[in-house]
């Protein structure tokens, strides 16, 4: 019996004796099945290969990024936010004892929170390694491929994990798509961590929004307008996305301007 990991998206399945025939995440139109065919591995095989390394890098006081090299799966960045609680924001697949020891030496984890299903990765392995809960929005419960009692499905549009760490459900990419508001980040000016619910584009003064990034399916203008309305009350100067792209200043303004540009490009309105 193994917990199989899809090599395309990096998300782990529930325990099965043989490799599954399909990946629920990649079979959805927001992701894709590898043109060379579905393939699987396990975390044990990844560790035994000695091909991978997850690096923990300081970004600013209270914030560290976690990246695996060589790239595996989607290749996202996870973040460890050391606020009033120590929170792992989004997840990456590769986890070994070296990473566990390094994080524990720096204070460990108190919880894990996810933006959306593409970054569920080996979240249960991480939760078990650090003995912490996982927070996922209830609207995305159907996409959990490895159930666990450690998963807490929350509802509504806002969940305060700590006085300076707030989950905000904004929808869009997925029904339960969530961003993390870190109010004390950037020396108190505020940081928003967005996965790719809001994604920083090549011009770092702008962001964008999509239903499917690999398949280039846009979101309706009305959906982006609603996302912008939900984000507008938040105060944040910087924005970090899932691919280590950063809006360094006036990120709230960048989100508002980008939403307006997106809506205009689709010929929609903000109603």
Residue pairs with C-beta under 8 A, 6 or more apart in sequence:
1 15
1 16
1 17
2 15
2 16
2 17
2 42
2 44
3 12
3 13
3 14
3 15
3 42
3 43
3 122
3 125
3 146
4 12
4 13
4 16
4 19
4 20
4 40
4 41
4 42
5 11
5 12
5 13
5 40
5 41
5 42
5 43
5 46
5 73
5 93
5 122
6 13
6 23
6 25
6 26
6 38
6 39
6 40
6 73
7 34
7 39
7 40
7 41
7 72
7 73
8 23
8 26
8 31
8 32
8 33
8 34
8 38
8 39
8 73
9 23
9 25
9 26
9 31
9 73
9 74
9 118
10 72
10 73
10 74
10 92
10 93
10 121
10 122
11 23
11 25
11 73
11 93
11 117
11 118
11 120
11 121
11 145
12 43
12 93
12 120
12 121
12 122
12 123
12 124
12 125
12 145
12 146
13 20
13 23
13 145
13 146
14 145
14 146
14 147
15 146
19 40
20 40
21 38
22 33
22 38
23 33
23 38
24 143
24 145
25 31
25 117
25 118
25 120
25 143
25 145
26 32
26 33
26 34
26 38
27 33
29 212
29 215
29 217
30 118
30 173
30 174
30 211
30 212
30 213
30 214
30 215
30 217
31 118
31 212
31 214
32 214
32 215
43 93
43 94
43 95
43 122
43 125
46 52
46 72
46 93
46 94
47 96
51 70
52 68
52 69
52 70
52 72
52 94
52 96
53 68
53 69
53 94
53 98
54 66
54 67
54 68
54 92
54 94
54 95
54 96
54 98
54 99
55 66
55 67
55 68
55 69
56 64
56 65
56 66
56 80
56 99
56 102
56 103
56 106
57 64
57 65
57 66
57 67
58 64
59 65
59 79
59 240
60 185
60 186
61 187
62 81
62 82
62 83
62 182
62 184
62 185
63 79
63 80
63 81
63 82
63 182
63 185
63 191
63 240
64 79
64 80
64 82
64 106
65 77
65 78
65 79
65 80
65 244
66 77
66 78
66 79
66 80
66 88
66 92
66 99
67 77
67 78
67 92
67 244
68 75
68 92
68 93
68 94
72 92
72 93
72 94
73 93
73 121
74 118
74 119
75 243
76 90
76 92
76 118
76 119
76 195
76 196
76 242
76 243
77 90
77 92
77 242
77 243
77 244
78 88
78 89
78 90
78 91
78 92
78 119
79 88
79 89
79 90
79 193
79 240
80 86
80 87
80 88
80 89
80 103
80 106
80 109
81 87
81 88
81 89
81 165
81 180
81 182
81 185
81 193
82 106
82 107
83 162
83 164
83 165
83 182
83 184
83 185
84 162
84 163
84 164
84 165
85 110
85 111
85 161
85 162
85 165
86 107
86 108
86 109
86 110
86 111
87 109
87 110
87 111
87 112
87 113
87 161
87 162
87 165
87 180
88 109
88 111
88 112
88 113
88 126
88 130
88 132
89 113
89 115
89 180
89 193
90 113
90 114
90 115
90 119
90 193
90 195
90 242
91 112
91 114
91 119
91 120
91 121
91 122
91 123
91 126
92 119
92 121
92 122
93 121
93 122
94 122
95 122
95 125
95 126
95 129
100 129
100 130
103 109
103 130
104 130
108 130
109 126
109 130
109 132
110 132
111 132
111 133
111 134
111 135
111 161
112 123
112 126
112 127
112 132
112 133
112 134
112 135
113 134
113 135
113 136
113 161
113 167
113 178
113 180
114 120
114 123
114 134
114 135
114 136
114 178
115 177
115 178
115 179
115 180
115 193
115 194
115 195
115 196
115 197
115 242
116 140
116 173
116 174
116 176
116 177
116 178
116 195
116 197
117 140
117 143
117 144
117 174
118 195
118 196
119 195
119 242
120 136
120 143
120 144
120 145
120 146
123 134
123 146
124 134
124 146
124 148
124 150
124 151
126 132
127 133
127 134
127 148
127 150
127 151
128 150
132 150
133 150
133 151
133 152
134 148
134 150
134 151
134 152
135 152
135 154
135 159
135 161
135 167
136 144
136 151
136 152
136 153
136 154
136 176
137 153
137 154
137 155
137 167
137 169
137 175
137 176
137 177
137 178
138 153
138 154
138 155
138 176
139 155
139 169
139 171
139 174
139 175
139 176
140 174
140 175
140 176
140 177
141 153
141 176
143 174
144 151
154 167
156 169
157 168
157 169
157 170
157 230
158 166
158 167
158 168
158 169
159 166
159 167
160 166
160 167
161 167
163 183
164 182
164 183
164 184
165 180
165 181
165 182
165 183
166 180
166 181
166 183
167 178
167 179
167 180
167 181
168 178
168 179
168 180
168 181
168 230
168 231
168 234
169 176
169 177
169 178
170 177
170 178
170 179
170 197
170 227
170 230
170 231
171 177
171 223
171 226
171 227
172 197
172 209
172 211
172 219
172 223
172 224
172 227
173 195
173 196
173 197
173 209
173 210
173 211
173 219
177 195
177 197
178 195
178 197
179 192
179 193
179 194
179 195
179 197
179 198
179 231
180 192
180 193
180 194
181 190
181 192
181 234
181 236
182 190
182 191
182 192
182 193
182 236
183 190
183 235
184 190
185 191
185 236
185 238
186 236
186 237
186 238
189 235
189 236
189 237
189 238
190 234
190 235
190 236
190 237
190 238
191 236
191 237
191 238
191 239
191 240
192 198
192 231
192 234
192 236
192 238
192 239
192 240
192 251
192 252
192 255
193 239
193 240
193 241
194 207
194 239
194 240
194 241
194 242
195 241
195 242
196 210
196 213
196 241
196 242
196 243
197 209
197 227
198 207
198 208
198 209
198 227
198 231
198 239
198 241
198 255
199 207
199 208
199 209
199 210
199 213
199 241
199 242
199 243
199 245
200 206
200 207
200 239
200 241
200 243
200 245
200 246
200 247
201 207
201 208
201 245
204 245
204 246
204 247
204 248
205 247
205 254
206 254
206 257
206 258
206 261
207 239
207 241
207 247
207 254
207 255
207 258
208 258
208 262
209 218
209 219
209 223
209 224
209 227
209 258
209 259
209 262
210 216
210 217
210 218
210 219
211 217
211 218
211 219
218 266
220 266
220 268
221 262
221 263
221 266
221 267
221 268
221 269
221 270
222 268
222 271
224 259
224 262
224 263
225 259
225 263
225 268
225 269
225 270
225 271
227 259
228 255
228 256
228 259
228 260
228 270
229 270
231 252
231 255
231 256
232 252
232 256
234 252
235 252
236 251
236 252
237 249
237 250
237 251
237 252
238 246
238 247
238 248
238 249
238 251
239 246
239 247
239 251
239 254
239 255
240 246
247 254
259 270
260 270
263 269
263 270
